[in-house]
Amino acid sequence: MAASGGRIVPVPGGVLIRDASSDIIGSVGISGDTSDKDEICAVHGIRSAGLTPDTGDPS
């Protein structure tokens, strides 16, 4: 935030997109609700497209 002079505020809500080979092919960023709800929406959208979401959660 300091580097942008306060114009950008980093928040969770981004999810990586992996293809069938587990290669990262993109990402989805969502903001507008709480971070956990943003992530749920991103994961749902990625799965709906037949791809695999990667939230970074090791479990």
SULWO-V652440 format. One record per pair of residues at least 6 apart in sequence whose C-alpha atoms are under 8 Angstrom apart, sorted by the first residue. I is the first residue (numbers start at 1). GAP is how many residues later the second one is. D is the distance in whole Angstrom. If there is no record, write none. Layout:
i gap d
I GAP D
I GAP D
//
This chain:
i gap d
1 6 7
1 7 6
1 8 6
1 9 7
11 20 8
11 24 7
12 23 6
12 27 8
13 16 6
13 17 5
13 18 6
13 22 5
13 23 7
13 25 5
13 26 5
13 29 8
14 13 7
14 14 6
14 15 4
14 16 6
14 25 7
14 28 7
14 41 8
15 12 6
15 13 5
15 14 6
15 24 7
15 27 7
15 28 7
15 38 6
15 39 6
15 40 5
16 8 7
16 9 8
16 10 6
16 11 4
16 12 6
16 37 6
16 38 5
16 39 6
17 7 6
17 8 6
17 9 5
17 10 5
17 11 7
17 29 7
17 34 7
17 35 6
17 36 5
17 37 6
18 6 4
18 7 6
18 8 7
18 33 6
18 34 5
18 35 6
18 36 7
19 6 7
19 32 6
19 33 6
20 31 7
20 32 8
22 30 8
28 14 6
29 13 7
30 8 6
30 9 7
30 11 8
30 12 7
31 7 6
32 6 7
39 16 8
43 10 6
46 6 6
46 7 6
47 6 7
//
